[in-house]
Amino acid sequence: MKITMVTSKFQELVNKSIKGSSNNKMIPITGLMSIELKDNVLILTTTDAANTLRVIENKVEGSDFYIVVQSDLFSKLIAKTTSEKITLKLKENSLEVKGNGIYNIELPLDEEGDLIIFPNIDTDFNDVKKTKVNLSTIKTILLSNKAALAETMEIPCLTGYLNTKEGVITTDTFKVCHNGNAISKDKILFTSEMINLFSVFNTEHIDMQRTDNTILFSTPGVEIFGYELDEIEEYPLEAIKGFLEVDFPSSCKLPKAAILSVLDRLGLFISTYQTNGVYLTFEKKGIRLSTPKSKGSELINFQSSIDFSEYSCLIDIELLRSQINAVSEDMIEMYYGNPKAIKIISGKITQVIALLEDGNDMEENSQQEEDEE
């Protein structure tokens, strides 16, 4: 039993497949990859325990073949191979990889000493209706919404992407992002791991099928199977909608690159052991960003301003930086004047960032400086 493929093509397939392997030391199967050739169709399968990724290639030379290997070692060896072709050959308890030379990779065994077989996906999607998902939509979600995901499990539902017919919402309670580009018309709470796997797709239109709490995304060369988050009913959707609709009396337009550049410099003078904040002071000509205790201050001129009013607030520098980084356009529209938050709008993307409580003397920390020319 063996497979022979052009090295560059096999490397492309393995590089996609390894993205589905999370290598969680507590869950051994997440560090494995199955390699199957049947009727000249090659399927590489990996999993993170919640999602299963299958990479498929037709018209592959070889005889029927099935093995499971350690994904990390195998993918690294394939990536470093420079020969024109690669041949995989199954030996008794090892896989022979022939490329620049000959390497033997020991195959993992189960508790009974037998070669491991990857568990099959037991959900039948043959009669389940297909809907189309656009890869470009997923890319905007990864760019904008990912920065507002909860990274810890205190509130499990907030680690996912909530899709509604109006768009996709993410929040970690300190910041909220609403993306007007919906994945589908259904209310679904997607896991972050599933959305991250969309990087393996390279076609714009992707088929989506749902049954119960399981989902299958597929194209002719890639399949992603996984589960929805169960905590969808616990998601604070109405509270978030209210937060997104909060009133802001004033707005302005500012260059994204200029804000990020100033934040990088001011960040050198802000200690995470104290208030990790930066002051935003809206002046007649523009917005002044300054550190607590006035160790640094810079003015960014408005590109435009609507209903200007003098206003100052304290905001976490990293929260602000991450949300501005998530904006795809060169200009950002910033809304201010509310005592609890600021809002940033870019196209169909709305981001709301909670403000910090200011325990310091605002006059001392935001003392006026001469306007830069």
PyMOL commands that set and color helices and strands:
alter all, ss='L'
color gray80, all
select helices_A, chain A and resi 7-20+28-31+71-79+135-144+146-148+156-159+192-200+230-234+237-244+256-269+292-294+317-325+362-365
alter helices_A, ss='H'
color red, helices_A
select strands_A, chain A and resi 2-6+32-38+41-47+52-57+61-62+65-70+85-90+94-98+102-106+131-134+161-164+167-171+175-179+188-190+205-211+214-218+222-227+250-255+277-282+286-290+297-301+304-306+311-316+331-336+341-346+349-354
alter strands_A, ss='S'
color yellow, strands_A
deselect
rebuild
show_as cartoon
